[in-house]
Amino acid sequence: MNTMILLFLVTIPMLCGIVSFIIGRFNRKLRDVFVILVTGGIFICMSILTRNYLVGDAYVYYLDLPGICGLGLHFTFDGFRAVYGWIATFMWFMTALLSREYFGHYNTENRYFMFFLLTLGATLGVFLSADLYTTFIFFEIMSFTSYTWVAQDEKPGALRAAGTYLAVAVIGGLVMLMGLFLIYHNLGTLTITDLYGAAARFSDKRVIYAAALCMLFGFGAKAGAFPLHIWLPKAHPVAPAPASALLSGILTKSGIFGVLVISADIFYHDSAWGTLMLTIGVITMVVGAVLALFSIDLKRTLACSSVSQIGFILIGVGMLGLLGEENGLAVRGTLLHMVNHSLFKLLLFMCAGVVFMNLHKLDLNEIRGFGRKKPILKLCFLSGALGIGGIPFFNGYVSKTLLHESIVEYKELLEEGHLSALLYGEHMMTAIEWIFLVSGGLTVAYMTKLFICIFVEKNKDAALQAKYDGMKQYMTIESATAIILPAALFPLMGSLPNKIMDSVARLGGTFFNPPVEFHEMHYFSWVCVKGGLTSIAIGIAIYICIARPLLMKKEDGTRVYVNRWPKVLDIEDYFYRPILLNFLPAVCGFFCRILDSLVDGFAVLLRKTLYKDSPLPYEREEGNVVTEKVGGVMQWFHDRGKKKDEPKDYRHSLAMKREDIRENVSLISRSMSFGLMLFCVGLLMTLIYLLLFA
């Protein structure tokens, strides 16, 4: 029965998504209640399955559905799936509670709720997948269903951001598919638990690296890793806040899931791969933090923050390979920061949603002072800000401390000679450690900027500030519940790290092959607290010395927030789009024209030499040689037959029939039906070849 629950968890939300759309056509309130009940029911089912797993001696459930999509679908449930299945369903339940009020004034919310549930099923399909083929199928379904979230408003900015999101997803998916082809061809399996042994036995590592890079491109694009992070800052400001919470909090983790499969099951203890992941992680972490500090849009700041936090996670992934068998701290820090970031963005984006559904604005200068007299919203946002900032006694401090200590441990092992550096020696690791601490400080700085702007400062318009202060019923009980529950988790998890967070890490550590043994960590010792306090001090200094004096200016006697980020550094508008839409088509068109001219010239040469026309005594007015000769024969029999007195020109008749046939053939060949017919013929021939000769 437990194994069938895996199938129900994936399919039931998708079926209910279609049902919700039908219900919404007749009764919006009933549809909202139905969506909440479905997400709540799926959350309860996942909780029961997790409990059964914990009390059942950690038995791994496995479901095999052969024959579906060729290679079949395969699902499994272990400790890691328990952790992320629970988090995913919890996030969907909380966002469903907020969505009822958030979409109260929308006209296209029926479509949103259908794709809301479809994406839930696809996301669970990714996290419960037992092989990369199943992962890929649901990964692509998830990309297409979540596309509608970004395009929900159907405004030009939303459609453009949705196009960017879809382009990154499709291109990433195609490149990932090539990697899967290479892995399956060379290792003979896509089953996640079999990859470790198959990769260890395979001798030609160059092929595996090529396949892994293709897969990294696809998974990294969804995760928001640099330089494929461009969709995050563009999609979140235009997407509905509940969707942004899921896009940032859970859909990016589906990309990290794939990165972990590569790093923990194909290149476990591989220093070269670890070095690559560490490099990508450091760049992603810094770029996202700097963009967030410069942003003056609430949701864009949170989106850029997601890029930075993904960088922190990728640093942990990199340390998995560099530390080898001593990677217990890196494993624990990576898993816990994944969990923490999912919950952070659930809370923070829903708080941003409360602001937006009241004001329909996101610019910091316009929403300034909104939360001054709203204690529930203020405390919830503060809990998220302290958590993501890594403040002691909050959960973010625990995961960031583990990641920082893994860097310190690697540096010490290099100094003692227990490990040899492939690229980053002791001095470089010291620099990376400081970059890590400064990036943590940047997190403190931009979250301080947001909190002070919304909850401390007053709006420059006194009448508008009075209006903000007078808002008493700014959210329903359901919306308040949706932000209070995750906000309460952060200090609880951070105050009891050994009991709660270490237990979560041990549960999720079953994903790694072989599993990692964790030793007890003294989180509040001076050695650990010192790193956190250093980041906090750096963050305060950045806010005081940079954010206040340089990122604000005086306007009509009042200081306002300004975006000083140069537009030319927008790599989508000034790099990707010019290259992909202008430069590459122009270059390819130039070479294609040259090749076309060469082909035409070669055809003309053949026409004037080998295929030169034979001289004719006269110029043929219509038809060709066949119509002329056959028509001549038919004309000879006609002239000597019984109907010779009836005028008839067979040469002309055959010439006209030939022209009719040529015109019909031309029309058919240009039609879509003909193209589809040729595609079906080609597909049929491919299948026949595979059946008879493969």
Residue pairs with C-beta under 8 A, 6 or more apart in sequence:
2 49
2 52
2 61
2 77
3 61
3 62
3 63
4 63
5 45
5 49
6 61
6 63
6 75
6 76
6 77
6 128
7 63
7 65
7 75
8 45
9 42
9 45
9 46
9 49
9 85
9 121
9 124
9 128
10 75
10 121
10 122
10 124
10 125
10 128
10 138
11 121
12 38
12 42
12 121
13 38
13 39
13 42
13 117
13 118
13 120
13 121
13 124
14 117
14 118
14 121
14 122
16 34
16 35
16 38
16 117
17 113
17 114
17 115
17 116
17 117
17 118
17 120
17 121
18 114
19 34
20 31
20 34
20 35
20 38
20 110
20 113
20 114
20 117
21 110
21 111
21 113
21 114
23 30
23 31
23 34
24 31
24 109
24 110
24 113
24 114
25 110
28 109
28 110
31 110
31 113
32 99
32 100
32 113
35 96
35 99
35 100
35 113
35 116
35 117
36 93
36 96
36 97
36 100
38 117
39 89
39 92
39 93
39 96
39 117
39 120
40 93
40 96
42 89
42 92
42 93
42 120
42 124
43 86
43 89
43 90
43 92
43 93
45 89
46 85
46 86
46 88
46 89
47 86
47 89
49 61
49 77
49 82
49 85
50 82
50 85
50 86
53 59
53 61
53 77
53 78
53 79
53 82
54 82
54 507
58 78
58 79
58 510
60 76
60 77
60 78
61 76
61 77
62 74
62 75
62 76
62 77
62 130
63 74
63 75
63 76
64 72
64 74
65 72
65 73
65 74
65 75
66 72
69 133
69 137
71 131
71 133
71 190
73 134
73 137
74 129
74 130
74 131
74 133
74 134
74 191
75 125
75 128
75 129
75 130
75 134
76 128
76 129
76 130
77 85
77 128
78 510
78 511
79 506
79 507
79 508
79 509
79 510
79 511
80 335
80 507
80 508
80 509
80 510
80 511
81 127
81 128
82 507
82 508
83 335
83 339
83 504
83 507
83 508
84 127
84 253
84 257
84 338
84 339
84 508
85 124
85 127
85 128
87 250
87 339
87 342
87 343
88 120
88 123
88 124
88 127
88 250
89 120
89 124
91 245
91 246
91 249
91 250
91 342
91 343
91 346
92 116
92 120
92 246
94 346
94 350
94 482
94 485
94 486
95 116
95 242
95 243
95 245
95 246
95 346
95 350
95 482
96 116
96 242
97 478
97 479
97 481
97 482
98 241
98 242
98 350
98 353
98 354
98 478
98 479
98 482
98 483
99 109
99 112
99 113
99 116
99 240
99 242
100 476
100 478
100 479
101 357
101 475
101 476
101 478
101 479
102 240
102 241
102 242
102 353
102 357
102 479
103 109
103 112
103 113
103 240
104 357
106 112
106 152
108 152
108 154
111 148
111 152
112 148
112 149
112 152
112 240
112 243
115 145
115 146
115 148
115 149
116 149
116 242
116 243
118 141
118 145
119 142
119 145
119 146
119 149
119 246
119 251
122 138
122 139
122 141
122 142
122 145
123 138
123 142
123 250
123 251
123 254
125 134
125 137
125 138
125 141
125 142
126 135
126 138
126 139
126 142
126 254
126 257
127 254
127 257
129 135
129 138
129 192
130 191
130 192
130 193
131 189
131 190
131 191
131 192
132 180
132 183
132 190
132 192
132 215
132 258
132 261
133 180
133 184
133 190
135 257
135 258
135 261
136 173
136 176
136 177
136 180
139 173
139 176
139 218
139 222
139 254
139 258
140 169
140 173
142 251
142 254
143 166
143 169
143 170
143 173
143 222
144 166
144 169
146 165
146 243
146 246
146 247
146 251
147 162
147 165
147 166
147 169
148 162
149 239
149 240
149 243
149 246
149 247
150 158
150 161
150 162
150 165
150 235
150 238
150 239
150 243
150 247
151 158
151 159
151 161
151 162
152 158
152 239
152 240
152 243
153 238
153 240
155 238
157 237
157 238
158 238
158 239
160 234
161 231
161 234
161 235
161 237
161 238
161 239
162 235
162 238
164 230
164 231
164 234
164 235
164 572
165 231
165 234
165 235
168 221
168 228
168 230
168 231
169 221
169 222
169 231
171 221
172 217
172 218
172 219
172 220
172 221
172 222
172 228
173 218
174 218
175 214
175 217
175 218
176 214
176 215
176 217
176 218
176 219
176 258
177 218
178 211
178 214
179 210
179 211
179 212
179 213
179 214
179 215
179 216
179 217
179 218
180 190
180 211
180 215
182 207
182 210
182 211
182 214
183 190
183 195
183 208
183 211
183 212
183 215
183 266
184 190
186 202
186 204
186 207
186 208
186 211
187 195
187 198
187 199
187 202
187 208
188 198
189 195
189 198
192 261
192 265
193 265
193 513
195 261
195 265
195 266
196 265
196 266
196 268
196 513
199 208
199 265
199 266
199 267
202 208
208 266
209 272
209 273
212 262
212 266
212 267
212 273
215 258
215 262
216 259
216 262
217 228
218 258
219 255
219 256
219 257
219 258
219 259
219 262
220 228
220 255
220 259
220 280
221 228
221 231
221 255
222 251
222 252
222 254
222 255
222 258
223 252
223 253
223 255
223 256
223 258
223 259
223 310
223 314
224 231
224 232
224 252
224 255
224 284
224 306
224 307
224 310
225 255
225 259
225 280
225 281
225 284
225 310
225 311
225 314
226 280
226 283
226 284
226 287
226 288
226 307
226 311
227 571
229 284
229 287
229 288
229 307
229 310
230 571
230 572
230 576
232 247
232 248
232 252
232 303
232 304
232 306
232 307
233 291
233 295
233 300
233 303
233 304
233 307
234 572
235 244
235 247
235 303
236 244
236 247
236 248
236 299
236 300
236 302
236 303
236 306
236 349
237 297
237 299
237 300
237 303
237 362
239 247
240 353
241 299
241 349
241 350
241 352
241 353
241 356
241 357
242 349
242 350
242 353
244 299
244 302
244 303
244 345
244 349
244 352
244 353
245 345
245 346
245 348
245 349
245 350
245 353
248 302
248 303
248 306
248 345
248 349
249 341
249 342
249 343
249 344
249 345
249 346
249 349
250 342
252 306
252 310
253 338
253 341
253 342
256 310
256 313
256 314
256 317
256 338
259 277
259 314
259 317
260 317
260 334
260 511
262 273
263 273
263 274
263 277
263 317
263 320
263 321
264 320
264 511
264 512
264 513
265 513
267 273
267 274
267 321
268 320
268 321
268 512
268 513
269 320
269 321
269 324
269 325
269 327
270 321
271 321
271 322
271 324
271 422
272 321
272 422
273 321
274 317
274 318
274 319
274 320
274 321
274 322
274 323
275 318
275 321
275 322
275 422
275 423
275 424
276 318
277 314
277 315
277 317
277 318
277 320
277 321
278 314
278 315
278 318
278 319
278 322
278 424
278 432
279 318
280 311
280 314
280 318
281 311
281 312
281 313
281 314
281 315
281 316
281 317
281 318
282 311
282 315
282 432
282 435
282 436
283 311
284 307
284 308
284 310
284 311
284 314
285 308
285 309
285 311
285 312
285 314
285 315
285 435
285 436
285 439
286 308
286 311
286 435
286 439
287 307
287 308
287 311
288 304
288 305
288 306
288 307
288 308
288 309
288 310
288 311
289 304
289 305
289 308
289 311
289 439
289 442
289 443
289 446
290 442
291 304
291 307
291 308
291 565
292 301
292 302
292 304
292 305
292 307
292 308
292 442
292 443
292 446
293 442
293 445
293 446
293 449
293 542
293 546
293 547
293 551
294 551
294 563
294 564
294 565
295 301
295 304
295 446
295 563
295 565
296 363
296 364
296 365
296 561
296 562
296 563
297 362
297 363
297 364
298 352
298 355
298 356
298 362
298 363
298 364
298 367
298 450
298 454
299 349
299 352
299 356
299 362
300 362
301 446
301 449
301 450
302 345
302 348
302 349
302 352
305 388
305 443
305 446
305 447
306 341
306 345
308 439
308 442
308 443
309 337
309 341
309 344
309 388
309 443
310 341
311 439
312 337
312 341
312 400
312 403
312 436
312 439
313 334
313 337
313 338
313 341
315 403
315 407
315 436
316 330
316 331
316 333
316 334
316 337
316 402
316 403
316 406
317 330
317 334
319 327
319 329
319 330
319 333
319 334
319 403
319 406
319 407
319 410
320 327
320 330
320 331
320 334
321 327
322 410
322 419
322 424
323 329
323 330
323 406
323 409
323 410
323 413
323 419
324 419
326 409
326 413
327 406
327 516
328 516
328 517
328 518
328 519
329 402
329 403
329 405
329 406
329 409
329 521
330 402
330 403
330 406
331 505
331 509
331 512
331 516
331 518
332 402
332 502
332 505
332 509
332 516
332 518
332 521
333 399
333 400
333 401
333 402
333 403
333 405
333 406
334 403
335 504
335 505
335 508
335 509
336 395
336 398
336 399
336 402
336 501
336 504
336 505
337 396
337 399
337 400
337 402
337 403
339 399
339 504
339 508
340 387
340 388
340 395
340 396
340 398
340 399
340 493
341 388
343 387
343 395
343 486
343 489
343 490
344 384
344 387
344 388
344 396
344 490
346 486
347 380
347 381
347 383
347 384
347 483
347 486
347 487
347 490
348 381
348 384
348 385
348 388
350 479
350 482
350 483
350 486
351 377
351 380
351 381
351 384
351 483
352 362
354 377
354 474
354 475
354 479
354 483
355 361
355 362
355 367
355 370
355 371
355 454
356 362
357 475
358 370
358 471
358 474
358 475
359 366
359 367
359 370
361 367
364 450
364 453
364 454
364 561
365 460
365 560
365 561
367 453
367 454
368 453
368 454
368 457
368 458
368 459
368 460
368 561
369 454
369 457
369 458
369 459
369 464
369 465
369 468
370 454
370 459
370 468
371 377
371 378
371 381
371 454
371 455
372 455
372 456
372 458
372 465
372 468
372 469
373 468
373 469
374 455
374 471
374 474
376 480
376 483
376 484
377 455
377 474
377 475
377 483
378 455
379 487
380 483
380 484
380 487
381 450
381 451
381 454
381 455
382 451
382 455
383 394
383 487
383 488
383 490
383 491
384 486
384 487
384 490
385 447
385 448
385 450
385 451
386 394
386 396
386 490
387 394
387 395
387 396
387 490
387 494
388 396
388 443
388 447
389 396
389 440
389 443
389 444
389 447
389 448
389 536
389 539
390 396
390 397
390 400
390 401
390 440
390 443
390 444
390 532
390 535
390 536
391 397
391 532
391 536
392 494
392 524
392 529
392 532
392 533
393 491
393 494
393 495
394 490
394 491
394 493
394 494
395 489
395 490
395 493
395 494
395 497
395 501
396 490
396 494
397 494
397 523
397 532
398 493
398 494
398 497
398 501
398 523
399 501
400 440
400 531
400 532
400 535
401 523
401 528
401 531
401 532
402 521
403 436
404 433
404 436
404 437
404 531
405 521
405 528
405 531
407 429
407 432
407 433
407 436
408 433
410 419
410 429
411 426
411 429
411 430
411 433
413 419
414 420
414 421
414 425
414 426
414 429
415 426
421 428
424 432
437 531
437 534
437 535
437 538
438 535
438 538
440 532
440 535
440 538
440 539
441 534
441 535
441 536
441 537
441 538
441 539
441 540
441 541
441 542
442 538
442 539
442 542
443 535
443 539
444 535
444 536
444 538
444 539
444 540
444 542
444 543
445 539
445 540
445 542
445 543
445 546
445 547
446 547
448 539
448 540
448 543
448 547
449 543
449 547
449 551
453 561
458 465
459 465
459 468
460 556
460 558
460 560
492 500
493 500
493 501
494 501
497 521
497 523
498 520
498 521
498 523
502 518
502 520
502 521
505 518
506 518
509 515
509 516
509 518
521 528
522 528
550 564
551 561
551 562
551 564
552 559
552 560
552 561
552 562
553 559
553 560
553 562
554 560
567 573
567 574
568 574
620 628
622 652
622 655
622 656
622 659
623 631
623 651
623 652
623 654
623 655
623 658
624 658
627 651
627 654
627 655
627 658
628 651
630 650
630 654
631 649
631 650
631 651
631 652
631 653
631 654
631 655
632 650
632 651
634 650
634 654
635 648
635 649
635 650
635 651
638 644
638 648
638 650
668 674
